[in-house]
Amino acid sequence: MAIDSILAQIDAEIACLAQARSLLANLGTVTVKVTEPEAKKAPAKAKKRKKRVLSPEARKRIADAQLKRWAAQKAKTKSK
């Protein structure tokens, strides 16, 4: 995160706190429209991606390959 964006977020938070303090000090005698600063707005939601599903054959190939890697690693440690 860049220092400029951190400073902007701190300034926005200070502005929000100052506004809240003034509202509390005046006990609601002043009507103020409270808006979220640009830094606090929620980012636009990304499109939900379709969940990928592996076929049983693909799962078997992956499992067999992993077992082969584990066996090779075990054999390597036994030979040392």
Gaussian input, Z-matrix of N, CA and C with variables (Angstrom, degrees):
# hf/3-21g

backbone

0 1
 N
 C     1     B1
 C     2     B2     1     A1
 N     3     B3     2     A2     1     D1
 C     4     B4     3     A3     2     D2
 C     5     B5     4     A4     3     D3
 N     6     B6     5     A5     4     D4
 C     7     B7     6     A6     5     D5
 C     8     B8     7     A7     6     D6
 N     9     B9     8     A8     7     D7
 C    10    B10     9     A9     8     D8
 C    11    B11    10    A10     9     D9
 N    12    B12    11    A11    10    D10
 C    13    B13    12    A12    11    D11
 C    14    B14    13    A13    12    D12
 N    15    B15    14    A14    13    D13
 C    16    B16    15    A15    14    D14
 C    17    B17    16    A16    15    D15
 N    18    B18    17    A17    16    D16
 C    19    B19    18    A18    17    D17
 C    20    B20    19    A19    18    D18
 N    21    B21    20    A20    19    D19
 C    22    B22    21    A21    20    D20
 C    23    B23    22    A22    21    D21
 N    24    B24    23    A23    22    D22
 C    25    B25    24    A24    23    D23
 C    26    B26    25    A25    24    D24
 N    27    B27    26    A26    25    D25
 C    28    B28    27    A27    26    D26
 C    29    B29    28    A28    27    D27
 N    30    B30    29    A29    28    D28
 C    31    B31    30    A30    29    D29
 C    32    B32    31    A31    30    D30
 N    33    B33    32    A32    31    D31
 C    34    B34    33    A33    32    D32
 C    35    B35    34    A34    33    D33
 N    36    B36    35    A35    34    D34
 C    37    B37    36    A36    35    D35
 C    38    B38    37    A37    36    D36
 N    39    B39    38    A38    37    D37
 C    40    B40    39    A39    38    D38
 C    41    B41    40    A40    39    D39
 N    42    B42    41    A41    40    D40
 C    43    B43    42    A42    41    D41
 C    44    B44    43    A43    42    D42
 N    45    B45    44    A44    43    D43
 C    46    B46    45    A45    44    D44
 C    47    B47    46    A46    45    D45
 N    48    B48    47    A47    46    D46
 C    49    B49    48    A48    47    D47
 C    50    B50    49    A49    48    D48
 N    51    B51    50    A50    49    D49
 C    52    B52    51    A51    50    D50
 C    53    B53    52    A52    51    D51
 N    54    B54    53    A53    52    D52
 C    55    B55    54    A54    53    D53
 C    56    B56    55    A55    54    D54
 N    57    B57    56    A56    55    D55
 C    58    B58    57    A57    56    D56
 C    59    B59    58    A58    57    D57
 N    60    B60    59    A59    58    D58
 C    61    B61    60    A60    59    D59
 C    62    B62    61    A61    60    D60
 N    63    B63    62    A62    61    D61
 C    64    B64    63    A63    62    D62
 C    65    B65    64    A64    63    D63
 N    66    B66    65    A65    64    D64
 C    67    B67    66    A66    65    D65
 C    68    B68    67    A67    66    D66
 N    69    B69    68    A68    67    D67
 C    70    B70    69    A69    68    D68
 C    71    B71    70    A70    69    D69
 N    72    B72    71    A71    70    D70
 C    73    B73    72    A72    71    D71
 C    74    B74    73    A73    72    D72
 N    75    B75    74    A74    73    D73
 C    76    B76    75    A75    74    D74
 C    77    B77    76    A76    75    D75
 N    78    B78    77    A77    76    D76
 C    79    B79    78    A78    77    D77
 C    80    B80    79    A79    78    D78
 N    81    B81    80    A80    79    D79
 C    82    B82    81    A81    80    D80
 C    83    B83    82    A82    81    D81
 N    84    B84    83    A83    82    D82
 C    85    B85    84    A84    83    D83
 C    86    B86    85    A85    84    D84
 N    87    B87    86    A86    85    D85
 C    88    B88    87    A87    86    D86
 C    89    B89    88    A88    87    D87
 N    90    B90    89    A89    88    D88
 C    91    B91    90    A90    89    D89
 C    92    B92    91    A91    90    D90
 N    93    B93    92    A92    91    D91
 C    94    B94    93    A93    92    D92
 C    95    B95    94    A94    93    D93
 N    96    B96    95    A95    94    D94
 C    97    B97    96    A96    95    D95
 C    98    B98    97    A97    96    D96
 N    99    B99    98    A98    97    D97
 C   100   B100    99    A99    98    D98
 C   101   B101   100   A100    99    D99
 N   102   B102   101   A101   100   D100
 C   103   B103   102   A102   101   D101
 C   104   B104   103   A103   102   D102
 N   105   B105   104   A104   103   D103
 C   106   B106   105   A105   104   D104
 C   107   B107   106   A106   105   D105
 N   108   B108   107   A107   106   D106
 C   109   B109   108   A108   107   D107
 C   110   B110   109   A109   108   D108
 N   111   B111   110   A110   109   D109
 C   112   B112   111   A111   110   D110
 C   113   B113   112   A112   111   D111
 N   114   B114   113   A113   112   D112
 C   115   B115   114   A114   113   D113
 C   116   B116   115   A115   114   D114
 N   117   B117   116   A116   115   D115
 C   118   B118   117   A117   116   D116
 C   119   B119   118   A118   117   D117
 N   120   B120   119   A119   118   D118
 C   121   B121   120   A120   119   D119
 C   122   B122   121   A121   120   D120
 N   123   B123   122   A122   121   D121
 C   124   B124   123   A123   122   D122
 C   125   B125   124   A124   123   D123
 N   126   B126   125   A125   124   D124
 C   127   B127   126   A126   125   D125
 C   128   B128   127   A127   126   D126
 N   129   B129   128   A128   127   D127
 C   130   B130   129   A129   128   D128
 C   131   B131   130   A130   129   D129
 N   132   B132   131   A131   130   D130
 C   133   B133   132   A132   131   D131
 C   134   B134   133   A133   132   D132
 N   135   B135   134   A134   133   D133
 C   136   B136   135   A135   134   D134
 C   137   B137   136   A136   135   D135
 N   138   B138   137   A137   136   D136
 C   139   B139   138   A138   137   D137
 C   140   B140   139   A139   138   D138
 N   141   B141   140   A140   139   D139
 C   142   B142   141   A141   140   D140
 C   143   B143   142   A142   141   D141
 N   144   B144   143   A143   142   D142
 C   145   B145   144   A144   143   D143
 C   146   B146   145   A145   144   D144
 N   147   B147   146   A146   145   D145
 C   148   B148   147   A147   146   D146
 C   149   B149   148   A148   147   D147
 N   150   B150   149   A149   148   D148
 C   151   B151   150   A150   149   D149
 C   152   B152   151   A151   150   D150
 N   153   B153   152   A152   151   D151
 C   154   B154   153   A153   152   D152
 C   155   B155   154   A154   153   D153
 N   156   B156   155   A155   154   D154
 C   157   B157   156   A156   155   D155
 C   158   B158   157   A157   156   D156
 N   159   B159   158   A158   157   D157
 C   160   B160   159   A159   158   D158
 C   161   B161   160   A160   159   D159
 N   162   B162   161   A161   160   D160
 C   163   B163   162   A162   161   D161
 C   164   B164   163   A163   162   D162
 N   165   B165   164   A164   163   D163
 C   166   B166   165   A165   164   D164
 C   167   B167   166   A166   165   D165
 N   168   B168   167   A167   166   D166
 C   169   B169   168   A168   167   D167
 C   170   B170   169   A169   168   D168
 N   171   B171   170   A170   169   D169
 C   172   B172   171   A171   170   D170
 C   173   B173   172   A172   171   D171
 N   174   B174   173   A173   172   D172
 C   175   B175   174   A174   173   D173
 C   176   B176   175   A175   174   D174
 N   177   B177   176   A176   175   D175
 C   178   B178   177   A177   176   D176
 C   179   B179   178   A178   177   D177
 N   180   B180   179   A179   178   D178
 C   181   B181   180   A180   179   D179
 C   182   B182   181   A181   180   D180
 N   183   B183   182   A182   181   D181
 C   184   B184   183   A183   182   D182
 C   185   B185   184   A184   183   D183
 N   186   B186   185   A185   184   D184
 C   187   B187   186   A186   185   D185
 C   188   B188   187   A187   186   D186
 N   189   B189   188   A188   187   D187
 C   190   B190   189   A189   188   D188
 C   191   B191   190   A190   189   D189
 N   192   B192   191   A191   190   D190
 C   193   B193   192   A192   191   D191
 C   194   B194   193   A193   192   D192
 N   195   B195   194   A194   193   D193
 C   196   B196   195   A195   194   D194
 C   197   B197   196   A196   195   D195
 N   198   B198   197   A197   196   D196
 C   199   B199   198   A198   197   D197
 C   200   B200   199   A199   198   D198
 N   201   B201   200   A200   199   D199
 C   202   B202   201   A201   200   D200
 C   203   B203   202   A202   201   D201
 N   204   B204   203   A203   202   D202
 C   205   B205   204   A204   203   D203
 C   206   B206   205   A205   204   D204
 N   207   B207   206   A206   205   D205
 C   208   B208   207   A207   206   D206
 C   209   B209   208   A208   207   D207
 N   210   B210   209   A209   208   D208
 C   211   B211   210   A210   209   D209
 C   212   B212   211   A211   210   D210
 N   213   B213   212   A212   211   D211
 C   214   B214   213   A213   212   D212
 C   215   B215   214   A214   213   D213
 N   216   B216   215   A215   214   D214
 C   217   B217   216   A216   215   D215
 C   218   B218   217   A217   216   D216
 N   219   B219   218   A218   217   D217
 C   220   B220   219   A219   218   D218
 C   221   B221   220   A220   219   D219
 N   222   B222   221   A221   220   D220
 C   223   B223   222   A222   221   D221
 C   224   B224   223   A223   222   D222
 N   225   B225   224   A224   223   D223
 C   226   B226   225   A225   224   D224
 C   227   B227   226   A226   225   D225
 N   228   B228   227   A227   226   D226
 C   229   B229   228   A228   227   D227
 C   230   B230   229   A229   228   D228
 N   231   B231   230   A230   229   D229
 C   232   B232   231   A231   230   D230
 C   233   B233   232   A232   231   D231
 N   234   B234   233   A233   232   D232
 C   235   B235   234   A234   233   D233
 C   236   B236   235   A235   234   D234
 N   237   B237   236   A236   235   D235
 C   238   B238   237   A237   236   D236
 C   239   B239   238   A238   237   D237

   B1=1.4401
   B2=1.5254
   B3=1.2987
   B4=1.4544
   B5=1.5242
   B6=1.3098
   B7=1.4608
   B8=1.5238
   B9=1.3323
   B10=1.4671
   B11=1.5198
   B12=1.3225
   B13=1.4629
   B14=1.5256
   B15=1.3299
   B16=1.4670
   B17=1.5259
   B18=1.3233
   B19=1.4643
   B20=1.5247
   B21=1.3287
   B22=1.4620
   B23=1.5183
   B24=1.3281
   B25=1.4622
   B26=1.5197
   B27=1.3308
   B28=1.4644
   B29=1.5256
   B30=1.3273
   B31=1.4602
   B32=1.5293
   B33=1.3308
   B34=1.4641
   B35=1.5237
   B36=1.3189
   B37=1.4599
   B38=1.5235
   B39=1.3347
   B40=1.4566
   B41=1.5253
   B42=1.3357
   B43=1.4728
   B44=1.5237
   B45=1.3219
   B46=1.4702
   B47=1.5259
   B48=1.3277
   B49=1.4567
   B50=1.5327
   B51=1.3198
   B52=1.4643
   B53=1.5216
   B54=1.3150
   B55=1.4574
   B56=1.5305
   B57=1.3096
   B58=1.4565
   B59=1.5222
   B60=1.3279
   B61=1.4642
   B62=1.5154
   B63=1.3362
   B64=1.4729
   B65=1.5195
   B66=1.3138
   B67=1.4654
   B68=1.5200
   B69=1.3293
   B70=1.4592
   B71=1.5236
   B72=1.3256
   B73=1.4601
   B74=1.5298
   B75=1.3195
   B76=1.4674
   B77=1.5226
   B78=1.3067
   B79=1.4578
   B80=1.5199
   B81=1.3002
   B82=1.4590
   B83=1.5096
   B84=1.3353
   B85=1.4589
   B86=1.5229
   B87=1.3070
   B88=1.4556
   B89=1.5252
   B90=1.3332
   B91=1.4520
   B92=1.5187
   B93=1.3281
   B94=1.4575
   B95=1.5176
   B96=1.3247
   B97=1.4469
   B98=1.5235
   B99=1.3274
   B100=1.4500
   B101=1.5235
   B102=1.3350
   B103=1.4553
   B104=1.5101
   B105=1.3146
   B106=1.4521
   B107=1.5180
   B108=1.3320
   B109=1.4555
   B110=1.5291
   B111=1.3100
   B112=1.4652
   B113=1.5239
   B114=1.3227
   B115=1.4571
   B116=1.5274
   B117=1.3526
   B118=1.4576
   B119=1.5153
   B120=1.3181
   B121=1.4552
   B122=1.5193
   B123=1.3143
   B124=1.4598
   B125=1.5269
   B126=1.3302
   B127=1.4663
   B128=1.5298
   B129=1.3072
   B130=1.4557
   B131=1.5199
   B132=1.3237
   B133=1.4601
   B134=1.5187
   B135=1.3130
   B136=1.4578
   B137=1.5227
   B138=1.3192
   B139=1.4507
   B140=1.5161
   B141=1.3178
   B142=1.4529
   B143=1.5157
   B144=1.3194
   B145=1.4521
   B146=1.5196
   B147=1.3060
   B148=1.4469
   B149=1.5273
   B150=1.3181
   B151=1.4562
   B152=1.5245
   B153=1.3068
   B154=1.4588
   B155=1.5276
   B156=1.3145
   B157=1.4560
   B158=1.5219
   B159=1.3319
   B160=1.4542
   B161=1.5259
   B162=1.3037
   B163=1.4573
   B164=1.5213
   B165=1.3225
   B166=1.4762
   B167=1.5295
   B168=1.3395
   B169=1.4627
   B170=1.5305
   B171=1.3269
   B172=1.4679
   B173=1.5260
   B174=1.3254
   B175=1.4635
   B176=1.5271
   B177=1.3192
   B178=1.4712
   B179=1.5238
   B180=1.3504
   B181=1.4697
   B182=1.5229
   B183=1.3287
   B184=1.4649
   B185=1.5251
   B186=1.3322
   B187=1.4670
   B188=1.5179
   B189=1.3297
   B190=1.4676
   B191=1.5269
   B192=1.3126
   B193=1.4638
   B194=1.5243
   B195=1.3497
   B196=1.4603
   B197=1.5249
   B198=1.3282
   B199=1.4635
   B200=1.5205
   B201=1.3287
   B202=1.4654
   B203=1.5315
   B204=1.3465
   B205=1.4661
   B206=1.5231
   B207=1.3321
   B208=1.4596
   B209=1.5259
   B210=1.3289
   B211=1.4656
   B212=1.5217
   B213=1.3214
   B214=1.4648
   B215=1.5181
   B216=1.3180
   B217=1.4584
   B218=1.5308
   B219=1.3455
   B220=1.4659
   B221=1.5241
   B222=1.3276
   B223=1.4726
   B224=1.5300
   B225=1.3029
   B226=1.4642
   B227=1.5306
   B228=1.3328
   B229=1.4624
   B230=1.5420
   B231=1.3430
   B232=1.4661
   B233=1.5258
   B234=1.3434
   B235=1.4545
   B236=1.5272
   B237=1.3005
   B238=1.4770
   B239=1.4702
   A1=107.88
   A2=117.01
   A3=121.52
   A4=110.18
   A5=115.11
   A6=120.85
   A7=110.23
   A8=117.32
   A9=120.10
   A10=111.64
   A11=117.14
   A12=119.41
   A13=110.81
   A14=117.08
   A15=120.10
   A16=109.59
   A17=115.82
   A18=119.51
   A19=111.35
   A20=117.29
   A21=120.65
   A22=110.58
   A23=117.55
   A24=120.95
   A25=111.15
   A26=116.65
   A27=120.47
   A28=109.94
   A29=117.10
   A30=120.67
   A31=111.62
   A32=116.62
   A33=120.09
   A34=110.64
   A35=117.10
   A36=120.76
   A37=111.22
   A38=116.53
   A39=120.35
   A40=109.96
   A41=117.04
   A42=120.64
   A43=110.49
   A44=117.02
   A45=120.40
   A46=110.85
   A47=116.86
   A48=120.52
   A49=111.50
   A50=116.63
   A51=119.91
   A52=110.61
   A53=116.34
   A54=120.40
   A55=110.13
   A56=117.61
   A57=121.40
   A58=110.63
   A59=116.12
   A60=119.83
   A61=111.44
   A62=115.97
   A63=118.77
   A64=110.87
   A65=117.29
   A66=119.74
   A67=111.20
   A68=116.44
   A69=120.00
   A70=111.50
   A71=116.87
   A72=120.49
   A73=110.82
   A74=117.63
   A75=121.05
   A76=112.01
   A77=117.04
   A78=123.33
   A79=112.45
   A80=115.71
   A81=120.35
   A82=114.81
   A83=118.97
   A84=119.85
   A85=111.77
   A86=116.69
   A87=121.07
   A88=107.89
   A89=116.16
   A90=120.37
   A91=108.46
   A92=115.98
   A93=121.12
   A94=108.22
   A95=116.03
   A96=120.64
   A97=107.62
   A98=116.31
   A99=121.76
   A100=108.18
   A101=115.40
   A102=120.20
   A103=108.31
   A104=116.37
   A105=120.54
   A106=109.56
   A107=117.75
   A108=119.34
   A109=109.84
   A110=116.37
   A111=121.76
   A112=111.73
   A113=117.29
   A114=120.37
   A115=112.10
   A116=117.38
   A117=119.91
   A118=113.38
   A119=118.18
   A120=119.62
   A121=109.75
   A122=115.47
   A123=120.90
   A124=109.63
   A125=116.73
   A126=119.02
   A127=110.29
   A128=115.23
   A129=120.02
   A130=109.45
   A131=115.51
   A132=119.09
   A133=110.07
   A134=114.45
   A135=120.17
   A136=108.76
   A137=115.56
   A138=119.28
   A139=108.92
   A140=115.97
   A141=120.36
   A142=108.61
   A143=115.76
   A144=120.65
   A145=110.28
   A146=114.43
   A147=120.37
   A148=108.25
   A149=116.04
   A150=121.03
   A151=109.72
   A152=115.15
   A153=120.19
   A154=109.40
   A155=115.49
   A156=120.32
   A157=108.44
   A158=115.73
   A159=120.43
   A160=109.67
   A161=114.66
   A162=119.09
   A163=108.69
   A164=116.79
   A165=118.85
   A166=112.53
   A167=117.09
   A168=120.04
   A169=111.16
   A170=115.40
   A171=119.43
   A172=110.35
   A173=116.65
   A174=119.87
   A175=110.92
   A176=116.37
   A177=121.21
   A178=110.49
   A179=116.89
   A180=119.89
   A181=111.05
   A182=116.40
   A183=120.30
   A184=109.99
   A185=117.33
   A186=121.15
   A187=110.97
   A188=116.44
   A189=119.65
   A190=111.42
   A191=116.86
   A192=120.68
   A193=110.60
   A194=116.91
   A195=119.87
   A196=110.76
   A197=117.49
   A198=120.13
   A199=111.08
   A200=116.52
   A201=121.07
   A202=110.53
   A203=117.20
   A204=120.58
   A205=110.86
   A206=116.75
   A207=119.84
   A208=110.92
   A209=116.64
   A210=120.34
   A211=110.72
   A212=117.25
   A213=120.85
   A214=110.65
   A215=117.75
   A216=121.42
   A217=111.13
   A218=115.12
   A219=119.35
   A220=111.75
   A221=116.40
   A222=121.01
   A223=110.33
   A224=116.57
   A225=121.13
   A226=110.33
   A227=117.69
   A228=120.48
   A229=111.09
   A230=117.44
   A231=120.15
   A232=111.21
   A233=117.99
   A234=121.38
   A235=112.37
   A236=118.55
   A237=120.29
   A238=113.04
   D1=132.52
   D2=-177.92
   D3=-74.20
   D4=151.60
   D5=-179.26
   D6=-61.48
   D7=-37.40
   D8=-179.87
   D9=-60.87
   D10=-41.62
   D11=-179.20
   D12=-70.23
   D13=-34.45
   D14=177.15
   D15=-64.86
   D16=-45.12
   D17=179.08
   D18=-62.94
   D19=-38.87
   D20=178.77
   D21=-64.17
   D22=-39.76
   D23=178.31
   D24=-66.47
   D25=-39.89
   D26=178.07
   D27=-64.14
   D28=-44.46
   D29=178.63
   D30=-61.82
   D31=-40.32
   D32=178.45
   D33=-64.49
   D34=-40.61
   D35=178.95
   D36=-66.66
   D37=-39.63
   D38=177.69
   D39=-62.48
   D40=-41.25
   D41=178.94
   D42=-63.10
   D43=-41.78
   D44=178.60
   D45=-63.78
   D46=-43.12
   D47=-179.79
   D48=-66.73
   D49=-39.10
   D50=178.27
   D51=-64.45
   D52=-39.58
   D53=178.95
   D54=-66.34
   D55=-41.95
   D56=178.59
   D57=-64.36
   D58=-39.35
   D59=178.77
   D60=-63.86
   D61=-43.32
   D62=-179.61
   D63=-66.27
   D64=-35.62
   D65=177.37
   D66=-65.25
   D67=-42.29
   D68=178.97
   D69=-68.49
   D70=-37.62
   D71=-179.21
   D72=-66.62
   D73=-35.99
   D74=-179.02
   D75=-89.74
   D76=-2.39
   D77=179.57
   D78=53.20
   D79=40.66
   D80=173.60
   D81=80.34
   D82=14.92
   D83=179.78
   D84=-75.94
   D85=-19.96
   D86=179.72
   D87=-107.57
   D88=131.09
   D89=176.93
   D90=-92.69
   D91=119.19
   D92=-177.46
   D93=-126.44
   D94=134.07
   D95=176.17
   D96=-83.38
   D97=119.90
   D98=-178.46
   D99=-96.94
   D100=123.93
   D101=177.17
   D102=-123.95
   D103=153.43
   D104=177.55
   D105=-75.11
   D106=138.16
   D107=174.34
   D108=-67.16
   D109=158.79
   D110=-177.33
   D111=-57.23
   D112=-34.73
   D113=-176.18
   D114=-70.41
   D115=-24.53
   D116=-176.24
   D117=-93.89
   D118=-8.87
   D119=-179.04
   D120=-65.42
   D121=140.96
   D122=-179.18
   D123=-69.36
   D124=138.74
   D125=178.35
   D126=-67.84
   D127=155.65
   D128=178.56
   D129=-62.51
   D130=139.23
   D131=-178.72
   D132=-71.26
   D133=136.30
   D134=178.37
   D135=-77.54
   D136=156.85
   D137=177.64
   D138=-64.04
   D139=138.68
   D140=179.13
   D141=-75.83
   D142=125.56
   D143=-178.27
   D144=-82.33
   D145=147.84
   D146=177.55
   D147=-70.85
   D148=135.55
   D149=-178.71
   D150=-69.73
   D151=132.47
   D152=178.85
   D153=-83.73
   D154=139.68
   D155=-179.50
   D156=-124.60
   D157=129.62
   D158=177.96
   D159=-87.90
   D160=144.13
   D161=175.72
   D162=-74.09
   D163=158.58
   D164=177.86
   D165=-59.27
   D166=-34.41
   D167=178.54
   D168=-65.11
   D169=-40.95
   D170=179.37
   D171=-65.82
   D172=-41.48
   D173=177.67
   D174=-60.47
   D175=-40.84
   D176=179.89
   D177=-64.20
   D178=-44.04
   D179=179.31
   D180=-61.74
   D181=-42.59
   D182=179.96
   D183=-64.82
   D184=-44.01
   D185=179.95
   D186=-63.01
   D187=-42.87
   D188=179.46
   D189=-64.13
   D190=-41.35
   D191=178.95
   D192=-63.55
   D193=-40.74
   D194=179.34
   D195=-66.70
   D196=-41.33
   D197=176.76
   D198=-60.30
   D199=-39.23
   D200=178.16
   D201=-63.64
   D202=-41.20
   D203=178.00
   D204=-64.96
   D205=-42.40
   D206=179.02
   D207=-63.27
   D208=-42.32
   D209=179.33
   D210=-62.59
   D211=-41.83
   D212=178.70
   D213=-63.91
   D214=-40.85
   D215=179.14
   D216=-66.27
   D217=-40.98
   D218=178.41
   D219=-64.92
   D220=-40.99
   D221=178.43
   D222=-65.55
   D223=-36.51
   D224=-179.84
   D225=-65.74
   D226=-41.64
   D227=-178.91
   D228=-72.92
   D229=-31.70
   D230=177.89
   D231=-68.99
   D232=-36.12
   D233=-177.14
   D234=-73.34
   D235=-17.15
   D236=-178.71
   D237=-77.86

